[in-house]
Amino acid sequence: MNTATLIADPVVTAACSAAAALVLLLSVLPKLREFERFHAAFDAYRLLPAAWSRAAAVAFVAAEAGAALLLVARPLQATSAIAGLAVVGLATAAVCINLARGRRDIRCGCGSDADSMPLSAGLVMRNLALLAVLATAAASAATAPVRALAPLDFACAGFCALALLLMWLAATQLLANAGRARARA
């Protein structure tokens, strides 16, 4: 059994899609609740003219929410995973650009105020892990045979998604703690 055979399984599609959908939802909900805080963080990246900033922030949140919600729709998983790749890829590119500019002091804007963190290489690595999960979801959804999932398949996909989500949450907490420690130093 090779890697392509392992990826081309609807359980892999379900696990990666569910994990990515949960991560994106957990990321988009604070942006919706505290849009002004997110908009301020978005604007601090200084990648767009100030006049475009609000509209671009709204479009970003809408794209992120759309990708998250559509990842659970089985016929649209490949397309929505690609949309998720675009959203997370844009966010990661924005972080990389600002790190290259030496702007480590701005907040990422990627969650609530409690888990917001300064830009760092660790944040880029965390996002690269999510990009890998989304790429796996897209590849798996595009190549997996259509078959009904058995109860054991759902259980396996659910536990895999939960494990991926817990790793994401742990990485986020570690990065937030490191940012707080750096701010105190």
C-alpha positions in Angstrom: 0.0 0.0 0.0 1.5 3.4 -1.0 0.8 6.9 0.1 -1.6 7.6 -2.8 -3.7 4.6 -1.8 -3.8 5.7 1.8 -4.8 9.3 0.9 -7.5 8.2 -1.5 -9.8 7.0 1.2 -13.1 8.7 2.2 -12.0 8.3 5.9 -9.0 10.5 5.3 -11.2 13.0 3.5 -13.7 13.1 6.4 -11.0 13.3 9.1 -9.0 16.1 7.4 -12.1 18.0 6.3 -13.6 17.8 9.7 -10.4 18.9 11.5 -9.9 21.8 9.1 -13.5 22.9 9.3 -13.3 22.9 13.1 -10.0 24.9 13.1 -11.4 27.4 10.6 -14.7 27.8 12.6 -12.7 28.3 15.8 -10.7 30.9 14.0 -13.6 32.7 12.3 -16.0 32.9 15.3 -13.9 35.4 17.3 -13.4 37.5 14.2 -17.2 37.7 13.9 -17.7 38.4 17.6 -14.9 41.1 17.7 -14.8 42.3 14.2 -13.3 45.7 15.1 -10.4 44.0 16.9 -9.8 41.7 13.9 -10.1 44.7 11.5 -7.5 46.6 13.5 -5.1 43.5 13.4 -5.8 43.1 9.6 -5.1 46.8 9.1 -1.8 46.6 11.1 -0.4 44.2 8.5 -0.2 47.2 6.1 -0.6 45.1 3.0 -3.5 47.1 1.5 -4.4 50.8 1.3 -6.4 51.8 4.4 -9.4 52.6 2.2 -9.6 48.9 1.2 -8.9 47.4 4.6 -12.4 47.0 5.9 -13.8 45.5 2.7 -10.9 43.1 2.5 -11.3 42.1 6.1 -15.0 41.4 5.6 -14.1 39.4 2.4 -11.4 37.4 4.3 -13.8 36.5 7.1 -16.5 35.6 4.6 -14.1 33.3 2.7 -12.9 31.7 5.8 -16.4 31.0 7.1 -17.5 29.8 3.7 -14.6 27.3 3.4 -15.2 26.1 7.0 -18.9 25.5 6.4 -18.5 23.9 3.0 -15.8 21.5 4.2 -18.5 19.4 5.8 -20.5 19.1 2.5 -19.2 15.9 1.0 -19.6 16.8 -2.7 -17.8 20.1 -2.2 -15.0 19.0 0.0 -12.2 19.2 -2.6 -13.3 22.7 -3.7 -13.8 24.0 -0.2 -10.4 22.5 0.9 -8.8 24.4 -2.0 -10.7 27.6 -0.8 -9.4 26.9 2.7 -5.9 26.5 1.3 -6.2 29.9 -0.4 -7.5 31.6 2.8 -4.9 30.1 5.1 -2.2 30.6 2.5 -3.0 34.3 2.2 -2.9 34.7 6.0 0.4 32.8 6.2 1.9 34.9 3.4 0.8 38.1 5.2 2.6 36.9 8.3 5.7 36.0 6.4 5.8 39.4 4.6 5.6 41.2 8.0 8.2 38.9 9.6 10.5 39.8 6.7 9.8 43.5 7.3 10.8 42.9 11.0 7.3 43.6 12.3 7.1 41.0 15.0 5.2 43.3 17.4 1.8 43.2 15.7 -0.9 40.7 16.8 -1.8 37.9 14.4 -5.6 38.5 14.5 -6.2 34.7 14.2 -8.4 34.1 17.2 -9.8 35.8 20.3 -8.0 38.4 22.2 -7.0 35.7 24.8 -5.2 33.6 22.2 -4.0 36.4 19.9 -0.2 36.3 19.6 2.6 38.3 18.0 3.8 37.2 14.6 6.5 34.5 14.8 8.1 31.7 12.9 6.1 29.3 15.1 2.9 30.9 13.8 4.0 30.2 10.3 4.8 26.6 11.2 1.4 26.1 12.8 -0.2 27.5 9.7 1.9 25.2 7.4 0.6 22.2 9.4 -3.0 23.4 8.7 -2.1 23.9 5.0 -0.9 20.2 5.0 -4.2 19.0 6.5 -6.1 21.1 3.9 -4.0 19.8 1.0 -4.5 16.2 2.2 -8.3 16.9 2.4 -8.3 18.3 -1.1 -6.2 15.5 -2.6 -8.2 12.8 -0.8 -11.6 14.3 -1.7 -10.5 14.6 -5.4 -9.3 11.0 -5.6 -11.2 9.0 -3.0 -13.8 6.6 -4.3 -17.4 7.5 -3.4 -18.6 4.9 -0.9 -20.8 5.0 2.1 -19.0 5.4 5.4 -19.6 2.7 8.0 -20.0 3.5 11.7 -16.4 2.5 12.3 -15.3 4.8 9.5 -17.1 7.7 11.2 -15.6 6.8 14.5 -12.1 6.6 13.0 -12.5 9.9 11.2 -13.9 11.6 14.3 -11.1 10.5 16.5 -8.5 11.5 13.9 -10.2 14.9 13.5 -10.2 15.3 17.3 -6.5 14.5 17.5 -5.7 17.0 14.8 -7.8 19.6 16.5 -6.2 19.0 19.9 -2.7 19.4 18.3 -3.8 22.6 16.7 -5.2 23.9 20.0 -2.0 22.9 21.9 0.2 24.7 19.3 -2.0 27.8 19.5 -1.8 27.8 23.3 2.0 27.3 23.3 2.4 30.2 20.8 0.1 32.4 22.9 2.0 31.6 26.1 5.4 32.3 24.3 4.0 35.6 23.1 2.9 36.6 26.6 6.3 35.5 28.1 8.1 37.5 25.4 6.0 40.6 26.2 6.9 40.4 29.9 10.6 40.0 29.2 
